[in-house]
Amino acid sequence: METAAIATKCDYDRDFTGCVLSTREYNGYHDSDFYATVWDEEMGCVREIEDGTTRAYAPSKYHRADATPEVRAKAKAWYASDPKIREGARNRLSRAFAAIRVGDEVTVVAGRKIAKGIPGEVVWVGRDSFNPKAYRVGLRLPDGSRVFTAMGNVEKSSINPPTEAEIDAEVARCNPY
């Protein structure tokens, strides 16, 4: 019941002075809407409120970010503790670690010109000249020969999952507050 009362409470009655993290404006065809990203102490989270509009006489109350360092620290801690943010950082790092780059050890898993299961070292990565949306890789095989194949035909031999320290660093790097 309390959360419903807080959610339906009009934000125009509340004062977020000292808690404004950022402001933005959305320009429509005829009118503009003004928004403020604020730290809401009652709810204990960061949220965006509609601050004003040009559709009627509703001037903006918050023209600039005025959050104190303590409020910014609360917003940073809230952002870093969100499980969705941490899961997104884990997924980004997993994709980055799985990306194939020059110097990686790979194994051929598909295709018809190179036998499946053959290991190789990536010596070149580039766009396919016949399909600009696709990538190809150049491989140095164990016998010293070099072959080219589609990037989808190879997989990285060893991929380490991201550690908690790397996830913490990624969350801190992407923290907007």
C-alpha positions as CSV (number, residue, x, y, z in Angstrom):
1,M,0.0,0.0,0.0
2,E,2.8,2.5,0.8
3,T,4.5,2.0,-2.5
4,A,1.2,2.8,-4.4
5,A,0.9,6.0,-2.4
6,I,4.4,7.0,-3.2
7,A,4.0,6.1,-6.9
8,T,0.8,8.1,-7.2
9,K,2.1,11.1,-5.3
10,C,2.5,14.2,-7.6
11,D,6.1,15.1,-8.1
12,Y,5.3,18.8,-8.6
13,D,4.6,19.0,-4.8
14,R,8.0,17.6,-3.9
15,D,11.2,19.5,-3.9
16,F,14.3,17.8,-5.4
17,T,16.6,20.8,-5.0
18,G,20.1,19.5,-4.3
19,C,19.2,16.1,-5.7
20,V,19.2,16.8,-9.5
21,L,21.7,14.6,-11.2
22,S,21.0,15.8,-14.8
23,T,18.4,17.5,-16.9
24,R,17.2,16.9,-20.5
25,E,14.7,18.3,-23.0
26,Y,12.5,16.3,-25.4
27,N,11.5,18.4,-28.4
28,G,8.3,17.2,-30.0
29,Y,6.7,18.5,-33.2
30,H,5.0,21.5,-31.5
31,D,6.0,21.3,-27.9
32,S,8.9,20.5,-25.6
33,D,8.9,18.4,-22.4
34,F,11.6,18.9,-19.7
35,Y,12.9,16.0,-17.6
36,A,15.2,15.8,-14.6
37,T,17.0,12.7,-13.3
38,V,16.9,13.0,-9.6
39,W,17.9,11.0,-6.5
40,D,14.7,10.2,-4.7
41,E,15.5,9.9,-1.0
42,E,12.0,8.5,-0.1
43,M,12.2,5.7,-2.7
44,G,16.0,5.2,-2.3
45,C,16.7,5.2,-6.0
46,V,17.5,7.3,-9.1
47,R,14.5,8.1,-11.3
48,E,13.5,10.5,-14.0
49,I,10.6,13.0,-13.4
50,E,8.8,15.2,-15.8
51,D,9.8,18.7,-14.8
52,G,7.8,20.9,-17.1
53,T,6.3,21.3,-20.6
54,T,5.5,24.0,-23.1
55,R,2.0,22.5,-23.8
56,A,0.6,24.6,-21.0
57,Y,2.0,27.0,-18.5
58,A,4.2,24.6,-16.6
59,P,7.7,26.0,-16.4
60,S,10.7,23.9,-15.5
61,K,11.8,24.0,-11.8
62,Y,15.2,22.4,-12.3
63,H,17.4,24.1,-14.9
64,R,20.7,22.4,-14.1
65,A,22.3,19.6,-12.2
66,D,22.8,20.6,-8.6
67,A,23.4,17.3,-6.8
68,T,25.8,17.4,-3.8
69,P,28.7,15.1,-3.7
70,E,26.9,13.0,-1.0
71,V,23.9,12.6,-3.3
72,R,26.1,11.6,-6.3
73,A,27.8,9.0,-4.0
74,K,24.4,7.5,-3.2
75,A,23.4,7.4,-6.8
76,K,26.7,5.7,-7.8
77,A,26.3,3.1,-5.0
78,W,22.6,2.5,-6.1
79,Y,23.7,2.1,-9.7
80,A,26.6,-0.3,-8.8
81,S,24.3,-2.5,-6.7
82,D,21.6,-3.0,-9.3
83,P,21.7,-6.7,-10.4
84,K,20.5,-5.9,-13.9
85,I,23.5,-3.5,-14.4
86,R,25.9,-6.1,-13.1
87,E,24.4,-8.8,-15.4
88,G,24.7,-6.4,-18.4
89,A,28.3,-5.7,-17.5
90,R,29.0,-9.5,-17.3
91,N,27.4,-10.1,-20.7
92,R,29.4,-7.2,-22.3
93,L,32.6,-8.6,-20.9
94,S,31.8,-12.1,-22.0
95,R,31.1,-11.0,-25.5
96,A,34.3,-8.9,-25.5
97,F,36.4,-11.9,-24.3
98,A,34.8,-14.2,-26.9
99,A,35.6,-11.8,-29.8
100,I,38.2,-13.2,-32.2
101,R,41.3,-11.0,-32.6
102,V,44.7,-11.4,-34.3
103,G,46.9,-13.7,-32.2
104,D,44.1,-15.8,-30.8
105,E,44.2,-19.6,-30.9
106,V,41.0,-20.9,-32.6
107,T,39.6,-24.2,-33.7
108,V,37.7,-24.8,-37.0
109,V,34.2,-25.9,-36.2
110,A,32.3,-25.5,-39.5
111,G,32.9,-25.0,-43.2
112,R,33.8,-27.4,-46.0
113,K,37.3,-26.5,-47.2
114,I,39.2,-26.9,-43.9
115,A,38.7,-30.0,-41.8
116,K,36.8,-29.5,-38.6
117,G,38.7,-29.7,-35.4
118,I,42.0,-28.3,-36.8
119,P,43.6,-25.6,-34.5
120,G,45.1,-22.5,-35.9
121,E,46.4,-19.0,-35.0
122,V,44.5,-15.9,-36.3
123,V,46.9,-13.8,-38.3
124,W,44.4,-11.6,-40.1
125,V,40.8,-10.3,-39.5
126,G,38.9,-8.3,-42.2
127,R,35.7,-7.8,-44.1
128,D,34.5,-10.2,-46.7
129,S,34.9,-8.6,-50.1
130,F,31.8,-10.3,-51.4
131,N,29.6,-9.7,-48.3
132,P,30.5,-6.4,-46.6
133,K,28.4,-7.4,-43.5
134,A,30.5,-10.5,-42.9
135,Y,34.1,-10.9,-41.6
136,R,36.8,-13.4,-42.5
137,V,39.8,-14.6,-40.7
138,G,43.3,-15.7,-41.9
139,L,44.7,-18.7,-40.0
140,R,48.1,-20.1,-39.7
141,L,47.7,-23.9,-39.4
142,P,50.0,-26.2,-37.4
143,D,51.8,-27.3,-40.6
144,G,52.7,-23.7,-41.4
145,S,50.2,-23.1,-44.2
146,R,47.8,-20.2,-44.2
147,V,44.1,-20.4,-45.1
148,F,41.2,-18.0,-45.0
149,T,37.6,-18.8,-43.8
150,A,34.5,-17.1,-42.6
151,M,34.7,-15.9,-39.0
152,G,31.6,-18.0,-38.2
153,N,33.6,-21.1,-39.0
154,V,36.0,-20.8,-36.1
155,E,35.7,-20.6,-32.3
156,K,38.1,-19.3,-29.7
157,S,39.9,-22.2,-28.0
158,S,39.9,-20.8,-24.5
159,I,37.5,-18.2,-23.1
160,N,37.9,-17.2,-19.4
161,P,34.7,-15.9,-17.8
162,P,35.0,-12.4,-16.3
163,T,36.0,-12.1,-12.7
164,E,34.1,-10.1,-10.1
165,A,36.9,-7.5,-10.1
166,E,36.5,-7.0,-13.9
167,I,32.7,-6.7,-13.5
168,D,33.2,-4.1,-10.8
169,A,35.6,-2.2,-13.0
170,E,33.1,-2.3,-15.9
171,V,30.2,-1.1,-13.8
172,A,32.4,1.7,-12.4
173,R,33.5,2.6,-16.0
174,C,29.9,2.8,-17.3
175,N,28.4,4.5,-14.2
176,P,26.7,7.7,-15.4
177,Y,26.5,9.3,-11.9
